Amino acid sequence: MGYLLKERSRAHNDFYNAFGISIQPFYDGLITLVFKSIKIDIIKFDDYLHGKYGDYEDEGKSMNDIVVEKYGEDASKILEKLI
């Protein structure tokens, strides 16, 4: 279950606490309205991770692998709620 629209502040806080950055650059307003829950643009977030950690796919790692490795299981669960 994702973050409901009324939980926007909580989603922003959870994302910041997990990743140490604002959710704003990744926030997808249109998809949020369509699904009526807070959503991010996963491609933008993946690009961010590539910029920070390189081409992790070359090492056989998925985006989730790098999230768990660098930020932990809780961050992965938060991300899952946002996509």
C-alpha positions as CSV (number, residue, x, y, z in Angstrom):
1,M,0.0,0.0,0.0
2,G,1.4,3.4,-1.0
3,Y,1.2,6.8,0.7
4,L,-2.3,8.4,0.4
5,L,-2.5,12.0,-0.8
6,K,-3.2,13.1,2.8
7,E,0.1,11.4,3.8
8,R,2.2,13.7,1.6
9,S,4.2,15.1,4.5
10,R,4.9,11.6,5.8
11,A,6.0,10.4,2.4
12,H,8.4,13.4,2.1
13,N,9.8,12.8,5.6
14,D,10.2,9.1,5.1
15,F,12.0,9.6,1.8
16,Y,14.3,12.2,3.3
17,N,15.1,10.1,6.3
18,A,15.8,7.0,4.1
19,F,17.9,8.7,1.3
20,G,19.1,12.0,2.8
21,I,17.6,14.0,-0.1
22,S,14.3,15.7,-0.9
23,I,11.7,13.7,-2.7
24,Q,10.8,16.8,-4.8
25,P,13.1,16.2,-7.8
26,F,11.5,12.8,-8.3
27,Y,7.9,13.6,-7.4
28,D,5.5,12.8,-10.2
29,G,2.4,15.0,-9.8
30,L,0.4,13.6,-12.7
31,I,0.8,9.9,-11.7
32,T,0.1,10.9,-8.1
33,L,-3.2,12.4,-9.2
34,V,-4.1,9.4,-11.4
35,F,-3.4,6.8,-8.6
36,K,-4.5,9.1,-5.7
37,S,-1.3,8.2,-3.9
38,I,2.2,9.8,-3.7
39,K,4.4,8.5,-6.6
40,I,7.8,9.3,-7.8
41,D,9.4,9.0,-11.3
42,I,11.5,5.9,-10.8
43,I,13.5,6.6,-14.0
44,K,14.6,9.9,-12.5
45,F,15.5,8.2,-9.2
46,D,17.4,5.5,-11.1
47,D,19.3,8.2,-13.0
48,Y,20.2,9.8,-9.6
49,L,21.5,6.5,-8.3
50,H,23.6,6.0,-11.4
51,G,25.1,9.4,-11.0
52,K,26.0,8.6,-7.5
53,Y,27.0,4.9,-7.7
54,G,27.8,4.4,-11.4
55,D,26.5,1.6,-13.7
56,Y,25.7,-0.9,-11.0
57,E,24.0,-3.2,-13.6
58,D,27.5,-3.9,-14.9
59,E,28.2,-5.5,-11.6
60,G,25.0,-7.6,-11.9
61,K,23.1,-5.4,-9.4
62,S,19.6,-4.1,-9.7
63,M,18.3,-0.8,-8.5
64,N,16.8,-2.5,-5.5
65,D,20.1,-4.2,-4.8
66,I,21.9,-0.9,-4.7
67,V,19.2,0.7,-2.5
68,V,19.4,-2.1,0.0
69,E,23.2,-2.1,0.0
70,K,23.6,1.7,0.4
71,Y,20.4,2.6,2.3
72,G,19.0,-0.5,3.9
73,E,15.8,-2.6,3.8
74,D,13.6,0.2,5.1
75,A,14.6,2.4,2.3
76,S,13.7,-0.3,-0.2
77,K,10.2,-0.6,1.4
78,I,9.7,3.1,1.2
79,L,10.7,3.2,-2.4
80,E,8.3,0.3,-3.2
81,K,5.5,2.3,-1.7
82,L,6.3,5.2,-4.0
83,I,6.4,3.4,-7.3
